[in-house]
Amino acid sequence: MSFLPGEPLILYMPNGRVVSIAALRPGSKTHVDGTPVPHSYLMEEAREGVPLVLEKGGWVLPLRPTHAESLSNLKRRTQIIYPKDQGLILLWADIRPGQRVLESGIGSGALTVSLLRMVRPGGCVLSVERRAEHAEEAVRNVAILDPAGPPDHELRIGDMYDQDLFGSGERLFDRVILDLPEPWKAIDNVRKILRPGGILLTYVPTPLQVHTLSLALQETGHFHLIRTVESIVRDWEFGPQSVRPAHRIIGHTGFVTTCRFASEPRPYIPWEAPF
């Protein structure tokens, strides 16, 4: 399958290096091992998964980037949520088609795109962001990674800690995801907008934040089954005469905490592993 103008492309070289092209554009060139390769040549000659011989020698393997690969090349002011953590978030928040999901803050838009991919068809994502400059960059990133995003994505500039952010007529959300430094300050707002049985998920980097949040949630009597997990990913390398873990490891990045919301306050129900 050929590549079209505006599409992203990754060229894998025989030595393991990669050349990432954010968008193919007629008239543009990308240097591969110091040699300029016209985008027009790539669009005319390259086919996904078919080794491509370059005009000036050598070859590359052209592939469309996966979502995780696209996120690693995202332009950003803030640290993105790593793909390994996004996998946990999408699973433990039980994100499904047709859901209404609220996230705060939007950061660089990396998680926003993952959420949009999961709630379709029929769902939508509302992003709340306090800083306008972050919101503007995130919207640009969402447009690049997910051109179909705008119809089911809404951005609201505001502070999730602000008690006046949501009015009485706000539709309820199935899921609320908070990537905030002090998520316990947003609990009152979450109670206004999360449907009974809905899931609140938070992402914070330190155990002290998790502890403060957990106590605050339990005190309300509305949040139950609080669970906190983290993801540590280690690659392995397999050679002709050796098998060993990779030298680099993606260790601790953040804690993912989930809980369920009840409409009426009751004594806290703790979470226990089902197996």
C-alpha positions as CSV (number, residue, x, y, z in Angstrom):
1,M,0.0,0.0,0.0
2,S,1.5,3.4,-1.0
3,F,1.9,6.4,1.2
4,L,-0.2,9.6,0.8
5,P,0.7,13.2,1.4
6,G,0.4,14.1,5.0
7,E,0.9,10.6,6.2
8,P,3.6,9.8,8.8
9,L,6.3,7.3,7.9
10,I,9.2,5.5,9.7
11,L,12.2,4.3,7.7
12,Y,14.0,1.4,9.4
13,M,17.6,1.1,8.4
14,P,19.7,-2.2,8.3
15,N,21.8,-1.0,11.2
16,G,18.8,-0.6,13.5
17,R,18.6,3.2,13.2
18,V,15.3,4.8,12.3
19,V,14.3,7.9,10.4
20,S,10.9,9.3,11.5
21,I,8.9,11.5,9.1
22,A,6.0,13.3,10.8
23,A,4.2,14.0,7.5
24,L,5.1,13.4,3.9
25,R,5.0,16.6,1.9
26,P,5.5,17.1,-1.9
27,G,8.7,19.1,-2.4
28,S,10.2,18.2,1.0
29,K,13.2,16.0,1.6
30,T,14.5,13.9,4.5
31,H,18.1,12.9,5.1
32,V,18.8,9.2,5.4
33,D,22.4,8.5,6.4
34,G,23.3,12.0,5.1
35,T,21.6,11.6,1.8
36,P,18.5,13.7,1.0
37,V,15.6,11.5,0.0
38,P,12.6,13.4,-1.7
39,H,9.2,12.8,-0.2
40,S,7.9,12.5,-3.7
41,Y,10.1,9.5,-4.3
42,L,8.8,7.9,-1.1
43,M,5.2,8.5,-2.0
44,E,5.7,7.1,-5.5
45,E,8.0,4.1,-4.8
46,A,7.6,3.1,-1.2
47,R,5.2,0.4,-0.1
48,E,4.6,-0.6,3.6
49,G,6.7,-3.6,4.6
50,V,8.5,-3.8,1.3
51,P,12.3,-3.0,1.4
52,L,12.9,0.1,-0.6
53,V,16.2,0.6,-2.5
54,L,17.3,4.3,-2.3
55,E,18.3,6.2,-5.4
56,K,21.9,6.7,-4.2
57,G,22.4,3.2,-2.8
58,G,21.4,1.4,0.4
59,W,17.9,0.3,1.4
60,V,15.3,1.0,4.1
61,L,12.1,-0.7,5.4
62,P,9.2,1.7,5.3
63,L,6.5,1.2,7.8
64,R,3.5,3.2,9.1
65,P,4.3,4.1,12.8
66,T,2.3,2.5,15.5
67,H,0.4,4.7,18.0
68,A,3.2,4.1,20.5
69,E,5.9,5.1,18.0
70,S,4.0,8.2,17.1
71,L,3.8,9.2,20.8
72,S,7.5,8.9,21.2
73,N,8.1,11.5,18.5
74,L,5.4,13.9,19.7
75,K,6.4,17.6,20.1
76,R,5.6,18.6,23.7
77,R,6.1,21.1,26.5
78,T,5.1,18.6,29.2
79,Q,6.1,15.0,29.8
80,I,3.7,12.6,28.0
81,I,2.2,9.6,29.7
82,Y,4.3,6.7,28.6
83,P,2.6,4.0,26.4
84,K,3.2,1.5,29.1
85,D,1.1,3.6,31.5
86,Q,-1.5,4.4,28.9
87,G,-2.1,0.7,28.5
88,L,-2.8,0.4,32.2
89,I,-5.1,3.5,32.1
90,L,-7.2,2.3,29.2
91,L,-7.6,-1.1,30.8
92,W,-8.2,-0.2,34.5
93,A,-10.5,2.7,33.6
94,D,-12.3,0.2,31.3
95,I,-12.5,2.7,28.4
96,R,-15.0,1.4,25.8
97,P,-16.9,2.6,22.7
98,G,-19.8,4.9,23.4
99,Q,-18.5,6.3,26.7
100,R,-18.3,10.0,27.8
101,V,-14.8,10.5,29.2
102,L,-13.4,13.6,30.9
103,E,-9.6,14.1,31.3
104,S,-7.8,16.8,33.1
105,G,-5.2,18.0,32.2
106,I,-4.6,17.5,28.5
107,G,-0.8,17.9,28.6
108,S,0.5,17.4,25.1
109,G,-2.5,15.4,24.0
110,A,-0.9,12.0,23.9
111,L,-3.5,10.3,26.2
112,T,-6.3,12.3,24.5
113,V,-5.7,10.5,21.2
114,S,-5.6,7.1,22.9
115,L,-8.9,7.8,24.6
116,L,-10.5,9.0,21.4
117,R,-9.5,5.8,19.6
118,M,-11.1,3.7,22.4
119,V,-14.5,5.6,22.8
120,R,-15.3,5.4,19.1
121,P,-17.9,4.8,17.8
122,G,-20.4,6.9,19.6
123,G,-18.3,8.2,22.5
124,C,-16.6,11.5,23.2
125,V,-13.8,13.1,25.2
126,L,-13.8,16.4,27.1
127,S,-10.4,17.7,28.0
128,V,-10.0,20.3,30.7
129,E,-6.8,22.3,30.7
130,R,-5.8,25.2,32.9
131,R,-3.0,26.6,30.8
132,A,-3.9,27.9,27.3
133,E,-0.4,27.4,25.9
134,H,-0.5,23.7,26.7
135,A,-4.0,23.4,25.3
136,E,-3.0,25.0,22.0
137,E,-0.1,22.6,21.5
138,A,-2.2,19.6,22.5
139,V,-4.9,20.5,20.0
140,R,-2.2,20.7,17.2
141,N,-0.8,17.3,18.3
142,V,-4.3,15.7,18.3
143,A,-4.9,17.0,14.8
144,I,-1.7,15.4,13.6
145,L,-2.1,12.1,15.3
146,D,-5.9,11.8,14.9
147,P,-7.3,14.0,12.1
148,A,-10.8,12.6,12.9
149,G,-10.7,13.9,16.4
150,P,-12.5,17.3,16.5
151,P,-16.1,16.0,16.1
152,D,-15.9,13.9,19.2
153,H,-13.4,16.0,21.2
154,E,-14.1,19.1,23.2
155,L,-11.5,21.3,24.9
156,R,-12.4,23.5,27.9
157,I,-10.0,26.0,29.4
158,G,-10.5,25.9,33.1
159,D,-9.2,24.7,36.5
160,M,-10.4,21.3,37.7
161,Y,-10.0,22.6,41.2
162,D,-12.5,25.4,40.6
163,Q,-15.9,24.7,42.2
164,D,-17.6,26.8,39.6
165,L,-16.2,24.9,36.6
166,F,-19.3,22.7,36.1
167,G,-22.9,23.9,36.2
168,S,-26.0,22.1,37.3
169,G,-26.9,21.1,33.7
170,E,-23.6,19.3,33.0
171,R,-24.2,15.8,31.5
172,L,-22.7,13.0,33.6
173,F,-19.5,11.2,32.5
174,D,-18.8,7.5,32.5
175,R,-15.1,8.0,33.3
176,V,-13.0,10.8,34.8
177,I,-9.2,10.7,34.4
178,L,-7.1,13.1,36.3
179,D,-3.4,13.8,35.5
180,L,-3.0,16.5,38.2
181,P,-0.5,17.2,41.0
182,E,-3.3,17.4,43.7
183,P,-6.2,15.3,42.4
184,W,-7.8,15.3,45.9
185,K,-8.7,19.0,45.4
186,A,-10.9,17.9,42.4
187,I,-13.0,15.3,44.3
188,D,-16.0,17.7,44.8
189,N,-16.1,18.4,41.1
190,V,-15.8,14.7,40.3
191,R,-18.8,14.0,42.5
192,K,-20.8,16.4,40.4
193,I,-20.1,14.9,37.0
194,L,-19.3,11.2,37.4
195,R,-22.3,8.8,37.0
196,P,-23.0,6.2,39.8
197,G,-20.9,3.2,39.1
198,G,-18.5,5.3,37.1
199,I,-14.7,5.0,37.4
200,L,-12.3,7.7,38.6
201,L,-8.7,7.2,37.6
202,T,-5.7,9.3,38.7
203,Y,-2.1,9.4,37.5
204,V,0.5,10.8,39.9
205,P,4.3,10.2,40.3
206,T,4.8,9.8,44.1
207,P,3.5,7.5,46.9
208,L,2.7,10.5,49.1
209,Q,0.3,11.9,46.5
210,V,-1.4,8.5,46.3
211,H,-1.7,8.3,50.1
212,T,-3.2,11.7,50.4
213,L,-5.6,11.0,47.6
214,S,-6.6,7.6,49.0
215,L,-7.5,9.0,52.4
216,A,-9.4,11.9,50.9
217,L,-11.5,9.5,48.7
218,Q,-12.3,7.2,51.6
219,E,-13.4,10.1,53.8
220,T,-16.2,11.0,51.3
221,G,-18.0,7.7,51.6
222,H,-18.7,7.9,47.8
223,F,-15.6,6.2,46.4
224,H,-14.9,2.5,46.9
225,L,-12.6,-0.3,45.7
226,I,-9.5,2.0,45.6
227,R,-6.6,0.2,43.8
228,T,-3.1,1.5,42.9
229,V,-0.7,-0.1,40.4
230,E,2.4,0.8,38.5
231,S,4.0,-0.6,35.4
232,I,7.7,-1.4,35.0
233,V,8.7,-2.6,31.5
234,R,12.0,-4.4,30.7
235,D,13.0,-5.5,27.2
236,W,15.1,-8.6,26.5
237,E,17.7,-9.1,23.9
238,F,18.2,-12.4,22.1
239,G,21.5,-12.9,20.2
240,P,23.1,-16.0,18.6
241,Q,25.0,-16.9,21.8
242,S,23.3,-14.9,24.5
243,V,20.0,-14.1,26.2
244,R,19.9,-11.1,28.6
245,P,17.8,-8.3,29.8
246,A,18.4,-5.0,28.0
247,H,20.6,-2.5,29.8
248,R,17.9,0.2,29.7
249,I,14.7,-0.3,31.6
250,I,11.6,1.9,31.7
251,G,11.1,1.9,35.4
252,H,8.8,3.8,37.6
253,T,7.0,6.7,35.9
254,G,3.7,7.1,37.8
255,F,1.0,5.4,39.9
256,V,-2.4,4.6,38.4
257,T,-5.2,4.7,41.0
258,T,-8.7,3.7,40.2
259,C,-12.0,3.6,42.3
260,R,-15.7,3.3,41.8
261,F,-18.3,6.0,42.6
262,A,-21.4,5.5,44.6
263,S,-24.2,8.1,44.6
264,E,-24.9,7.7,48.4
265,P,-22.2,7.8,51.1
266,R,-21.5,4.5,52.8
267,P,-18.6,3.0,54.8
268,Y,-15.6,2.4,52.5
269,I,-15.5,-1.0,50.7
270,P,-11.8,-2.0,50.2
271,W,-10.6,-3.6,47.0
272,E,-9.4,-7.2,47.1
273,A,-7.7,-9.1,44.3
274,P,-10.2,-11.6,42.8
275,F,-7.5,-14.1,42.1
